[in-house]
Amino acid sequence: MTKVKIVFASITGNDEDIAYVLTEKFEKLGCDVDMSEVSQTDAADFEDSDICIVASYTYDQGIVPDEALDFYDDMKDLDLSGKVYGVCGSGDTFYEDFCRAVDEFGKVFDDVGATRGSEPVRVELDPEQDDIDHLDNFADEIYKKAREMDL
Ligand SMILES: Cc1cc2nc3c(=O)[nH]c(=O)nc-3n(C[C@H](O)[C@H](O)[C@H](O)COP(=O)(O)O)c2cc1C
């Protein structure tokens, strides 16, 4: 069974909602899914998974949320070659750097050898129906990529 690890960073619940949407979707696809909050998660958990997902909000201070900083730094020491990843998150287009943390996590995944399964999904505040459709498609593409890689 394909193993999926979903890690989220969320203060007001939007990214937690995104993580739930993805959990349900990957479960429907028949995957074994584990979801957890970033400050409660060991980055090395990604090494035990086939598909690695980060859903993070963005604040205009710091590259990634404060509580995600240790996790983000620890990710840089992993070898995630042979894994498929996806990054997504909620932001607010009011800010200049819309959803920047999503891109920062994507860069680290690229640096540690993971394969991008789908383009990032950026959600304006809380996920609405069209965002949920994008997230479903995101999960479908990532799952397809994992199957192509025999994961
Ligand atoms: C102080 C503050 C700074 C923020 N800075 C940014 C930003 O730079 N870029 C962005 O896209 N969103 C920014 N946001 C918006 C949040 O990312 C957005 O509200 C998001 O939905 C929060 O996700 P959560 O509900 O998972 O905590 C900011 C919000 C606050 C309150």
The ligand as a MOL file (V3000), in Angstrom:
LIG
                    3D

  0  0  0     0  0            999 V3000
M  V30 BEGIN CTAB
M  V30 COUNTS 31 33 0 0 0
M  V30 BEGIN ATOM
M  V30 1 C 0.4650 38.8160 10.2910 0
M  V30 2 C 0.1070 38.0680 9.0580 0
M  V30 3 C 1.0200 38.0040 7.9990 0
M  V30 4 C 0.7180 37.3070 6.8220 0
M  V30 5 N 1.6140 37.2900 5.7740 0
M  V30 6 C 1.2840 36.6350 4.6170 0
M  V30 7 C 2.1910 36.6110 3.5060 0
M  V30 8 O 3.2810 37.1830 3.5100 0
M  V30 9 N 1.8160 35.9210 2.3940 0
M  V30 10 C 0.6110 35.2780 2.2990 0
M  V30 11 O 0.3350 34.6990 1.2570 0
M  V30 12 N -0.2570 35.2720 3.3380 0
M  V30 13 C 0.0380 35.9470 4.4920 0
M  V30 14 N -0.8390 35.9390 5.5400 0
M  V30 15 C -2.1290 35.2360 5.3860 0
M  V30 16 C -2.1410 33.8150 5.9500 0
M  V30 17 O -1.1760 33.0010 5.3260 0
M  V30 18 C -3.5470 33.2530 5.7120 0
M  V30 19 O -4.4250 33.9190 6.5900 0
M  V30 20 C -3.6450 31.7510 5.8800 0
M  V30 21 O -4.9360 31.3470 5.4370 0
M  V30 22 C -3.4580 31.2700 7.2960 0
M  V30 23 O -3.4990 29.8660 7.2890 0
M  V30 24 P -3.9920 28.9720 8.5270 0
M  V30 25 O -5.4990 29.1820 8.6770 0
M  V30 26 O -3.6830 27.5760 8.1350 0
M  V30 27 O -3.2630 29.4500 9.7470 0
M  V30 28 C -0.5460 36.6500 6.7190 0
M  V30 29 C -1.4490 36.6920 7.8030 0
M  V30 30 C -1.1440 37.3900 8.9510 0
M  V30 31 C -2.1390 37.4210 10.0790 0
M  V30 END ATOM
M  V30 BEGIN BOND
M  V30 1 1 1 2
M  V30 2 1 2 3
M  V30 3 2 2 30
M  V30 4 2 3 4
M  V30 5 1 4 5
M  V30 6 1 4 28
M  V30 7 2 5 6
M  V30 8 1 6 7
M  V30 9 1 6 13
M  V30 10 2 7 8
M  V30 11 1 7 9
M  V30 12 1 9 10
M  V30 13 2 10 11
M  V30 14 1 10 12
M  V30 15 2 12 13
M  V30 16 1 13 14
M  V30 17 1 14 15
M  V30 18 1 14 28
M  V30 19 1 15 16
M  V30 20 1 16 17
M  V30 21 1 16 18
M  V30 22 1 18 19
M  V30 23 1 18 20
M  V30 24 1 20 21
M  V30 25 1 20 22
M  V30 26 1 22 23
M  V30 27 1 23 24
M  V30 28 2 24 25
M  V30 29 1 24 26
M  V30 30 1 24 27
M  V30 31 2 28 29
M  V30 32 1 29 30
M  V30 33 1 30 31
M  V30 END BOND
M  V30 END CTAB
M  END
